[in-house]
Amino acid sequence: MLILGIETSCDETAAAVVADGVKILSSAVSSQVELHNPYGGVVPELASRKHLEAIVPLTDEAIRKAGIKKKDMDAIAVTQGPGLIGALLIGFSFAKAYSYALGIPYIGVDHLKGHINSVFLEPDPPGFPFVALLVSGGHTSIYYVRSHIETELMGQTRDDAAGEAFDKVAKMLGLGYPGGGIIDRIAPQGNPDKIAFPRTYLDKDGFDFSFSGIKTAVNRYIQTHAKTYHQEIPDIVAGFQEAVADVLSYKSVHAAKEKGCEHIAVVGGVAANRRLREKITQAAQAQGLAVHIPAFHLCGDNAAMIAAVGYHYLKNGIVSDMDTDVYSRAQL
């Protein structure tokens, strides 16, 4: 079964063809990082316009690279939300028109379920049920995952998402945008123990997060060391990264133990952070738990993960009507 995936939730236009929910035949992504870099964040109107320019040639590229014809596709899966409404509407409207023209169903897919299912595009996926840490620029949540389409929210951030905190700390230090990748590159040059930033666990028995406090702590350090902090940037970002990774790792392992799961998946853009991958793997293995983290190219927004979910929706007889609309906030 061949599914065309379309993803336009934020600042990446993506198209992919996936067979049977597990085999990526093609995946094409057009990033807008350079476009938004001067503004220190995503400008929604610019993002929408760029999606409009890129979506047709990118979809044609994905189909061509997959070595198939349009008539070979069984359905189209497209991100329905959450995300920027204008950006979502570009992909969603395109998918509706494409499916109507080809006479095949289209399926609105939750972007977060896409991230959770990204681990099934790897050779060694987790068995059900498992706990998933979804950590990105817009979302930081822990889910109990019963099936490809059934999830239970266990906890989420009460303020900033982890990726958002990375971006803001990088901006405070004048490092540029997006902050996650920059901090990941600089942090190994610093000493993570030199500056002790707070670990905000909230309730250690609960699964909610808060990252506004550590962001404020970094800002205060910069203010109180205004003359010297430039020489300490590697230590600052290393300490910040360590504090975030400690909390994410602890909560994920605790959630798996609470639910009696043997598997933890770490997904989303921040799952590409090398220190987080190390910390959570070490913490999980110490408890006899297996960790599943997608390859770097599957951590960020991509259309293959959307197509993977679409396959399971279609398999269960779930398709979307033409009057279905997009949504901006998480519904999982």
Residue pairs with C-beta under 8 A, 6 or more apart in sequence:
1 19
1 20
1 21
1 74
1 75
1 311
1 314
1 315
2 17
2 18
2 19
2 25
2 66
2 68
2 72
2 73
2 74
3 17
3 18
3 19
3 21
3 73
3 74
3 75
3 76
3 77
3 307
3 308
3 310
3 311
3 314
4 15
4 16
4 17
4 59
4 62
4 63
4 73
4 75
4 76
4 77
4 98
4 307
5 14
5 15
5 16
5 17
5 18
5 76
5 77
5 78
5 303
5 304
5 305
5 306
5 307
5 308
5 310
6 14
6 15
6 55
6 59
6 76
6 77
6 78
6 79
6 91
6 94
6 95
6 303
6 306
7 13
7 14
7 15
7 78
7 79
7 91
7 111
7 114
7 301
7 302
7 303
7 305
7 306
8 14
8 51
8 55
8 79
8 83
8 87
8 88
8 90
8 91
8 92
9 79
9 81
9 82
9 83
9 84
9 87
9 88
9 91
9 111
9 301
10 42
10 47
10 83
10 84
10 87
10 137
10 138
10 301
11 31
11 32
11 33
11 35
11 36
11 42
11 47
11 50
11 87
12 29
12 30
12 31
12 32
12 300
12 301
12 302
13 29
13 30
13 32
13 50
13 51
13 54
13 55
13 58
13 91
14 27
14 28
14 29
14 30
14 58
14 301
14 302
14 303
14 306
15 27
15 28
15 55
15 58
15 59
15 61
15 62
15 63
15 303
16 24
16 25
16 26
16 27
16 28
16 62
16 302
16 303
16 304
16 306
16 307
17 24
17 25
17 26
17 62
17 63
17 65
17 66
17 68
17 73
17 307
18 24
18 25
18 121
18 304
18 307
18 308
18 311
19 25
20 311
21 117
21 120
21 148
21 307
21 308
21 311
21 312
21 315
22 120
22 121
22 308
24 121
24 304
25 65
25 66
25 67
25 68
26 61
26 62
26 63
26 64
26 65
26 66
27 62
27 297
27 302
27 303
27 304
28 58
28 61
28 62
28 65
28 303
29 300
29 301
29 302
29 303
30 50
30 54
30 58
32 42
32 46
32 47
32 50
33 177
33 178
35 46
35 47
35 50
36 42
36 43
36 46
36 47
36 177
37 176
37 177
39 177
40 167
40 171
40 177
41 167
41 177
42 84
44 84
44 85
44 86
44 87
45 86
47 84
47 86
47 87
48 84
48 86
48 87
48 89
48 90
51 87
51 90
51 91
52 90
55 90
55 91
55 94
56 94
59 94
59 98
62 303
63 69
63 70
63 73
70 102
71 102
73 102
73 104
74 104
74 314
75 99
75 104
75 105
75 106
75 107
75 310
75 314
75 319
76 95
76 98
76 99
76 102
76 104
76 105
76 106
76 107
76 310
77 95
77 106
77 107
77 109
77 306
77 307
77 309
77 310
77 311
77 313
78 91
78 92
78 94
78 95
78 106
78 107
78 108
78 109
78 306
78 310
79 88
79 91
79 92
79 108
79 109
79 110
79 111
79 114
79 306
80 88
80 92
80 108
80 109
80 110
80 111
80 320
80 324
80 326
80 327
81 88
81 110
81 111
81 326
81 327
81 328
81 329
81 330
81 331
82 110
82 111
82 112
82 138
82 139
82 327
82 328
82 329
82 330
82 331
83 111
83 138
83 326
83 328
84 328
85 326
85 328
88 326
88 328
89 326
92 108
92 325
92 326
95 106
96 106
96 322
98 106
99 105
99 106
100 322
105 314
105 319
105 320
106 319
106 320
107 310
107 313
107 314
107 318
107 319
107 320
108 320
108 324
108 326
109 306
109 309
109 310
109 313
110 309
110 330
110 331
110 332
111 301
111 306
112 134
112 139
112 141
112 330
112 332
113 148
113 149
113 151
113 309
113 332
114 305
114 306
114 308
114 309
115 134
115 136
115 267
115 268
115 305
116 132
116 134
116 143
116 145
116 151
116 265
116 267
117 148
117 305
117 308
117 309
117 312
118 267
118 294
118 298
118 299
118 302
118 304
118 305
118 308
119 125
119 126
119 132
119 265
119 267
119 292
119 293
119 294
120 148
120 308
121 294
121 298
121 304
121 305
121 308
122 292
122 294
122 295
122 298
124 292
125 292
126 263
126 264
126 265
126 290
126 292
127 262
127 263
128 145
128 146
128 147
129 144
129 145
129 146
129 259
129 261
130 145
130 256
130 261
130 262
130 263
130 264
130 265
130 292
131 142
131 143
131 144
131 145
131 154
131 252
131 255
131 256
131 259
131 261
131 263
131 264
131 265
132 142
132 143
132 145
132 151
132 264
132 265
132 266
132 267
133 141
133 142
133 248
133 251
133 252
133 255
133 264
133 265
133 266
133 267
133 268
133 271
133 280
134 140
134 141
134 142
134 143
134 267
134 268
135 141
135 161
135 162
135 163
135 248
135 266
135 267
135 268
135 269
135 270
135 271
135 276
136 161
136 162
136 163
136 268
136 269
136 270
137 161
137 163
137 164
137 166
137 167
137 178
137 180
137 269
137 270
138 161
138 163
138 164
139 156
139 157
139 161
139 268
139 330
140 156
140 157
140 161
140 162
140 163
140 209
140 211
140 248
140 270
141 153
141 154
141 155
141 156
141 157
141 330
141 332
142 153
142 154
142 155
142 156
142 207
142 251
142 252
142 255
143 151
143 152
143 153
143 154
143 332
144 151
144 152
144 154
144 255
144 259
144 261
145 151
145 152
145 265
146 152
147 312
148 308
148 309
148 312
149 309
149 312
149 313
149 316
149 318
151 332
153 332
154 207
154 255
154 258
154 259
155 206
155 207
155 208
155 209
155 251
155 255
156 208
156 209
157 208
157 209
157 210
157 211
158 202
158 208
158 209
158 210
159 210
159 211
159 212
160 168
160 210
160 211
160 212
160 215
161 211
162 209
162 211
162 244
162 248
162 270
163 180
163 268
163 269
163 270
164 211
165 211
165 212
165 214
165 215
165 244
166 178
166 179
166 180
166 183
166 241
166 244
166 270
167 177
167 178
167 179
167 180
168 179
168 215
169 179
169 183
169 215
169 218
169 237
169 240
170 176
170 177
170 178
170 179
170 180
170 182
170 183
170 237
171 177
171 179
172 218
172 219
172 222
173 222
173 229
173 233
173 236
173 237
175 182
175 183
175 186
175 233
175 237
176 182
180 269
180 270
180 272
180 273
181 272
183 237
183 240
183 241
183 273
184 241
184 272
184 273
184 274
184 275
186 233
186 234
186 237
186 238
187 234
187 237
187 238
187 241
187 275
188 238
188 274
189 234
189 238
190 232
190 233
190 234
190 235
190 236
190 237
190 238
190 239
191 234
191 235
191 238
191 239
192 235
192 238
192 239
192 241
192 242
193 239
193 242
194 232
194 235
194 238
194 239
195 221
195 232
195 235
195 236
195 239
196 239
197 214
197 217
197 218
197 221
197 239
197 240
197 242
197 243
198 213
198 214
198 217
198 243
199 214
199 243
199 246
199 247
200 209
200 210
200 211
200 213
200 214
200 247
201 247
201 250
201 251
202 208
202 209
202 210
204 250
204 254
205 254
207 251
207 254
207 255
209 247
209 248
209 251
211 244
214 240
214 243
214 244
218 236
218 240
221 229
221 236
222 229
222 236
225 232
229 236
241 273
241 275
241 276
242 275
244 276
245 273
245 275
245 276
245 279
245 280
246 279
248 276
248 279
248 280
249 276
249 279
249 280
249 282
249 283
249 284
250 283
252 264
252 266
252 280
252 283
252 284
253 264
253 280
253 283
253 284
253 287
253 289
255 261
256 262
256 263
256 264
256 284
256 287
256 289
257 287
261 289
262 288
262 289
262 290
263 289
263 290
263 291
263 292
264 280
264 284
264 289
264 290
264 291
264 292
265 291
265 292
265 293
266 276
266 277
266 280
266 291
266 292
266 293
267 293
267 294
267 299
268 299
269 299
269 300
269 301
270 276
270 299
271 277
271 293
271 294
271 299
272 296
272 299
272 300
277 293
280 291
280 293
281 291
281 293
284 290
284 291
285 291
293 299
298 304
298 305
313 319
